[in-house]
Amino acid sequence: MQDPYLDELKFEFQNYSNQLKKLKKKLLKAKPGEEQSKIIKQIDTIAKKMENNQKQTIKVTKSRLKEKRAKK
């Protein structure tokens, strides 16, 4: 199903995923302590954004499918 809004959500999710990969590498190189805790907080924030993105994607997909069925 092609939908500009869903494509935008997918693109955002990919960006979040790329950010997580970079933070993971940064975390592995970081010294224990305050620096690691900052990185972990960033990872948590991005993970929450990803979760919200997925919830929104599900809502939009269901809505689009309902619209399709209603047209038929």
C-alpha positions as CSV (number, residue, x, y, z in Angstrom):
1,M,0.0,0.0,0.0
2,Q,1.5,3.3,-1.1
3,D,0.7,6.2,1.3
4,P,2.8,9.3,1.7
5,Y,2.2,9.5,5.5
6,L,3.1,5.8,6.0
7,D,6.2,6.3,3.9
8,E,7.2,9.3,6.1
9,L,6.7,7.2,9.2
10,K,8.8,4.4,7.7
11,F,11.6,6.9,6.9
12,E,11.5,8.3,10.5
13,F,11.7,4.7,11.8
14,Q,14.8,4.1,9.7
15,N,16.4,7.3,11.0
16,Y,15.7,6.2,14.6
17,S,17.3,2.9,13.8
18,N,20.4,4.5,12.4
19,Q,20.7,6.7,15.4
20,L,20.5,3.7,17.7
21,K,23.3,2.0,15.8
22,K,25.5,5.0,16.2
23,L,24.7,5.3,19.9
24,K,25.4,1.6,20.4
25,K,28.9,2.1,19.0
26,K,29.4,5.2,21.1
27,L,28.2,3.3,24.2
28,L,30.7,0.5,23.6
29,K,33.6,3.0,23.3
30,A,32.5,5.2,26.3
31,K,34.0,5.0,29.7
32,P,31.8,3.7,32.5
33,G,30.0,6.4,34.4
34,E,28.2,9.6,33.5
35,E,29.0,9.4,29.8
36,Q,27.4,6.0,29.5
37,S,24.3,7.0,31.5
38,K,23.8,10.0,29.1
39,I,24.0,7.6,26.1
40,I,21.6,5.1,27.7
41,K,19.1,7.9,28.3
42,Q,19.4,8.9,24.6
43,I,18.8,5.3,23.6
44,D,15.7,5.1,25.8
45,T,14.3,8.3,24.3
46,I,14.8,7.0,20.8
47,A,13.3,3.7,21.7
48,K,10.2,5.5,23.0
49,K,10.0,7.5,19.8
50,M,10.3,4.3,17.8
51,E,7.5,2.7,19.8
52,N,5.2,5.6,19.2
53,N,6.1,5.6,15.5
54,Q,5.0,1.9,15.3
55,K,1.8,2.6,17.2
56,Q,1.0,5.4,14.8
57,T,1.8,3.3,11.8
58,I,-0.6,0.6,13.0
59,K,-3.3,3.1,13.5
60,V,-2.9,4.7,10.1
61,T,-2.7,1.3,8.4
62,K,-5.9,0.1,10.0
63,S,-7.6,3.3,9.1
64,R,-6.5,3.1,5.5
65,L,-7.7,-0.5,5.3
66,K,-11.1,0.5,6.6
67,E,-11.3,3.2,4.0
68,K,-10.5,0.7,1.3
69,R,-13.2,-1.7,2.5
70,A,-15.7,1.1,2.7
71,K,-15.1,2.1,-0.9
72,K,-15.8,-1.4,-2.1
